[in-house]
């Protein structure tokens, strides 16, 4: 599941193969941008902003994408088979030619290329770089970005003390980069349920929250497999472990939906290790709704 660490890794991979290179093919497979052509432009950089990707090219344009739940960017070298999904799931293709200086003079033929292919992207748009705030200006401090400000992030979370902690963590307007996995894992590490109102979080945990969130994402941004436990073969404490024994107390992990009714997501917790309210019903039936809020990406 793409979260802040996954998007950071994707940006790093795309930046490595595209930045400083000239685009020799672009193909936008969404109706609004079907005629857009960035051929001949140089890619300036690829940057992650929370769960958003910004690919900036010369001429003041930015390709803005969001991975959603199932989107991905894959990079392919010359003649490499494309394995990211069927052709109808491709939303954009960006092919860049390597800089001549990077190729030995003795190398015959055309310069090598790399192709970045975006699959199943729920958000894909071409906008002016000067207007990027239209797409990402609503985001709170980025846990893996240069704008990270733990005090501001904490202030955003505490601005609505009655809101369930799990919902507040997912709201990218509060802090950017946390998804459903880290939401469940953070609540477990803080020993509170995701339905506990933010304002009821014990003082010692309140101060710890932004520090712990950043620590988890930073520890995983360079790892191929996300882990929060530090245990070999046991990557996560609660997420995806419904009915399996808690790694602390052996109580079966539970799962229920949490959200505002329009976007509910599976939420995992240990009923013994985590203090606070629980949903009235577990997943599979109507879950406890909690305070009504929209979760912005």
N, C-alpha and C positions, 0 to 999 in steps of 0.2 A: 504494500500500500504506500503510495507516494506521500511522504511528509517532508518537513524541512530539510532533513539530512539527505533524503533521496534526491530532492530537487537541487540541492547544493552540489551533489556528486554529478548530476546530469549537466549542470552549468559548467562545471570544471572540465568534464569530458568534451562538451561541445566547444568550449573556449580553446581547448588544446588543439583541436583539429581545424577550427574555422577562423579564429582571430588572426588578423593580418593577411588573410588569404582572399583572393578574388573569386567571387561567385561566377561560375560558368553555366549553371543551370538552376532555375527556381521554378517550382510548380506548386501553386496553391490550389488545393482541391476542395475549396469551399466556395460557394457561389459568389459571395461578395467580392472575393479577391481573385477570382478565376483568371482575370486578365492582368494581374499584377506581375511585373517582371523586374527582378533585382539583378539580373545578369550584368556583369561588369563592375559591380560595386564591391568594395572591400568590407569584410566583416571587421568591425572595430573591437567588439568584445561580446561575451555572453555572461550575463549576471543573473544570479538568483535573488529574488526578493520575496521572502517568505516561501510560499508554495507557487510563486509565479516565476516564469523565465522571460528574460528580456534579451533578445539578440539584436544588437545595435549594428547598423550598417551605415556606410558613408552616405552623405546626402540627407542626414537628419531623420532617418527612418528606423523604426524598431519593430521587430517581429515579436509580438507578445503572445505567450502561450501559457496554458495551465493544464496540468496533468489530470486533474480531477481524481477519480477513483481508479481508473484503468488505463490512463494515457501513458505514453512513453516516447522517448527519443532514442533512436538507435543510430549508431555510426558504422558505416561500411566503407572498406577500402575498395580499390579497383577489383572488379570481377568477383567480389565477395557476395555470396548468396544472401538475399534479404530474408530475414527470419522473424521479423517483429510482428507479423500478422499478414492476413490476406490483403490484396491490393485495395479492396474497397474500404479498408480501415485507415488508409494513409490520408493524412490531411495536408501535409506539406513536405516538399523535398527541396533540400538545399545542397548543391554540389559545389565544392570549392577546389580550385587547383592549387597545388603546393607552390610556394614561392620559388622562383628559379634558383635563388641563392641556396636553397635547402637541398638542391639536387646536384650531385657531382657532374662536372662538365662531361665526363665520359659516358654518362647515362644516355643511351639512344632513345629516340621516340618522344612521345608526349610526356608532359609532367604528370606525376601521379595525382590522383584526386581522392578526396574523402566526401562521402555523401551522408548528410544527416537527414533522417526520415522521422517525421512525427506521426505516431499512430494514435488513433482514438482520442485525439485532443478535444475536450469539450469546449475549450476556449482557444481561438486562434484569430488574431487580428493584426493588421498592419497599421501602425499609428506613427505620428510624428514623435521623435524622441523628446522634443520639448514638451510634449503633452502626455508623458508617461504617467504623471500623477492621476490622470483620468482613469487609469487602470489599477494603479497600486497606491495611490495617495491615501486611501482609507486605511491602509494597514498600520498596525501598531509596530513597536520596535521589533526588528528582525533578530531572532535568537542567534543566527549565524552571520549577521550582517554588521557593517561598520556603524550602523545607527543604534546598536543595542544599548538600551538604557533600562536597567532593572528597576529603578525607582519609578520610571514612567509606566513600565509594564505593570508593576504591582498596583500603582494608582489606578490604572485602567480597570484592572480586575476588581478592585475594591469599590469602584464607583457605583456598582449595583450590588450591594451586600446580600440581597435576597436571592440572587441568581444562583442556581446550582453550579458547583465548582466545575463539573465536567463540561457544561455548556459554555461557561465563561472561558475555559481554556481553549475550546474549539473556535471561539470567535476571534478571527484574525485581526479585528479592530483593536483587540486588547494587546496581543503579542502575536507575532507572525511566525509560523513554522510548526505548531503543534497540530497533529492529526489524531485520529481515533486510537492509534496504538499508544502514543505517548500520553494521551489523556488518561487512559486506563492505568498505565504503568506509573505515572506520576502520583495519581491518587493512592495507589497501593503503597508506594514508597513513603508517602506522607501519612499513611495509616488512617485515611478517611475515605468515605464513599464518595463517588462522583455526584451524588444527590445532596451532599451537605452544602448549605448556603455558604457562599464565599465569606460572608461576614461572620460565620460561626467557626471558621478555621482557627485553631489554636494559634496564639501569637507566635510561638516558636516556629510553627510550620509556615505561617504567613511570610515571615522574613526569609525562610529557606526556599520558598516556592520558585521564584525566578532564577535563583542560583542553581537549583537542582535541575530545572528545565534546560538551562543553557548547558550544564555539565553533560546531560544525557545526549543532547543533539551533537555537541562537539565531539564527544567520545565515539559517536557512530558515523560522523560524516566521511570518514576515510575507510570504513569497514564494509566489506561486501555483504555481511550478514549482521543485521541489527541485533544488539543485545543490551539488556538492562540489568542482568543478574550477575555478570562476571563469572558465570559457571559454564563450563564446557558441556555442550549438549543440552543445556537448559537456557535458552536465549531470553525468554520473557517470563515474568512472574505470573501474570494473569491473562494477558490478551491472547485470545484464541484457545484458551485452556479450559473452557466450560466443562464441568463435571470431573475434571482431573484434580488431584489433590494439590492444595496450596503448598508451595515450596517452603513455607515457614511453619504452618500448623497442621497440614494434611487435610484440612476441611475442603470439601469440593468447591471449586470455583463456580461462581454463578454468572449468568449473562442475562441482560435485559436491554431493551431499546431505550435510548435517551435522546431527546430532541424536542423540537417545537411542534411536532405533528407533521410538518412538511418535509423535514429531513431528519429522520430518526436513524441512529446508528447503534450497532451492538456495543454494549459497554460491559466490561468484565470486572469483577471484584470478588474479594474474599469476605464472606459475611462474618468471619471471626476476627480477622486481623484489622479490618477497616471499620472505624466507628462512624456513626451518623445514619441518617435515614436511608432506607432502601426503597426501591419501587414496589408498588402494591402487587405487581404481577411480573413474572419473569418473561423472557422472550418466547414468542409463540402465541402470546395473547396480548391484549392491549396494555401497553406499558404505561407506567406513571409518567405524566407529561411534565410536571414541574412548572416553573415560571415560563411564560410564553415569550420567546425571543427568536429572532432569526440568527443563524450562524453564517457570517460572511467569510468568504475565502480570500 
